[in-house]
Amino acid sequence: MRGKTLALGAIILAAALPPRAQAIELRACFVPDEDCTAGIVRAIDAAKSELLVQAYGFTSAPIIHAVVSAKQRGVEVKIILDKSNEQKQYTAATFLKNHGIEPLIDDKVAIAHNKLMVLDRRNVITGSFNFTTAAQQRNAENVLFVLDAPELAEAYARNWQRRAEQSRRYGEFW
């Protein structure tokens, strides 16, 4: 009986949602068993107009190169990083700046712990997965790909904008 009740509840919920919300596709990825970095790179490679990134850790060379490649093919790329990414030594933030992407530093909070991307205001990548080599190679992490979800993507984009307004340009602390 419980299974029938849950199934009926799911049908009622689905009927109550707007038609657009019913088309959302969710894909989960888990490390160390899966190559989540490759999935993130494929998503970035598919971006056509805009890529918004918020990252706590940002050291994964494949992801960084995919972001730069997106910029080079005409995608508008905007990035907010935690202040831990700002160092006097050469970092991913320096690499991005050298390739025409001006990172913002979210330093008004203790930790800017977001790990997300908004692609073309339709798709969202989020989860515990930092955009780092360690996340892929040494950790137990998860990535959630939320596809064809413009309302959710817009909510994440609005939050991205709020954090951007609180942030400063990379390198302004020197």
N, C-alpha and C positions, 0 to 999 in steps of 0.2 A: 504494500500500500504506500509506503514512504516513497518509493521510486516513482510511482504514478503521480503522487502529490508534487514531487520535485519537477517532473516533466511538465505537468500542468502549469506550475508556477513559471517555468521557463517560457512556455508558450504565451502565457498572459503577459509576462514582462516584454517579450519580443514584440507582441502586438501593440503594447503601449509605447514603444520607442518610435521615434520618427523614422521613416524609411531609410534615410541617410545613415543613421546610427546602426542599422542592421547590417550594413555592408562592411563594417570595420573588420579587418583581418589582424589577428594577433599571432606573432611568432615568438617563441621563447628560444633562447640559446643559453647553454650552460658550459662553463669551463670548469674543470680541465678537459671534459670529454668532447667538446665541440670547438671549432675554430670561429669564435665570435668576432674576432678581428676581421676575418675575411668577409663575414656578413655585413659588418659595419662599412668596410671599404666598398663592397658592392652597392650598398645603399647610397653612399656618398657619390659613387661613380654614376648613379642613376639620377642624381639631382639635376634639375634643369634650370631653376631660376634663383633659389635662395637656400642657404645653409646657415642656420643659427646654431652655435655650439656654446654650451656651458660645461666647463670641465674643472674638476679638482686636480687630477693628475693628467698630464698630457705629454707622454713620452713615446708613444707607439709610432715608430717610423712609418709603417704602412698607412696608418690613419692620417698622420701628418702629411704625408706625400699625397694621399687622396684628397685632402682638404686643399692643398696648394694646386693640385691638378684641376679641381673644381673651379677655383678662382681663375686659373689660366684659360679655362674654356668658357668663361663668362658668367659663371654662377656668382651671385652676390654672397660673399662669405663674411660672417661676423662672429667673433669669438669673445667670450668672457671666460677668464681664467681666475683661479684662486691665487692669492698673493704669493703662495709658496712657489709658483712658477716663475716669479720675478727674481732673478739672481744676476749678479755681475758677470758670471760666466755665461758662455754661449748655451742657450736652451732652446727648446721648441718654440717658445715665444719669440726669441730672437730670430729664429729661422723663418717663422711666419711673417714677422715684420720685414725681414729682408726680401720676402716674396710678395709684398704688397698687401698683406693682411695685418691690420693694426689691432692687436689684441687689446682688450680692456681688462683691467684688473679689479676684481670685486674684493675690495679691502675694508668695507664698512661692517662686515660681519666677522666673527671669530674664524669660521671656515666656510668658504663658498664650496659646499660639498656636492653640488649638482653634477650629474653625469648624464647629459642629454644632448640630443640633436633634434632640430626641427628642419625637415626637408620639404621645400616647396609648399609650405603651409598645409601639407596634407598628411605627412608621415612624421612619426616621433620615434626616436630611439632613446631608451632610458633603462635604468636598472642599477645594480650595484657596481657594474663594470666600469672601472676607471679606464680612460683611454691610454693605457700604459702597457708596456711589454710584460711587466709583472702580473697584471690582471690576466693576461692570456696564458702565461707560461707557469706561474707559480701559485695562483690563487684559486679558490672556489668562488665563482662569481656568476652573475646572471645578466642577460640583456633581454629586454622586451622590445620587439619591433611592432609598433602600432601603425598599421598601414590603412590608407584611405580613410582617415579620420580628421577631416578639416576642422571640425569644431574643437576637438581636443588639441590639435596642432595649434590652433589660434590661441587657445588658453595658455599653452606653453610659450608661444611667441609673445603674448602680453606679459607673462612673467619674465621672459628674457629681456624685454624692453624695460621693465621696472628695475631689474638688476643692472642693466646697462646705464640707466640714469643715476644709479648710486655708485657707479664704477669710475675709474680714471684710466687714462691712457697708459699703456705699458711703458716703463722706463721713467716715468715722472717722479719717482722717488729718489733718483740719483742726483 
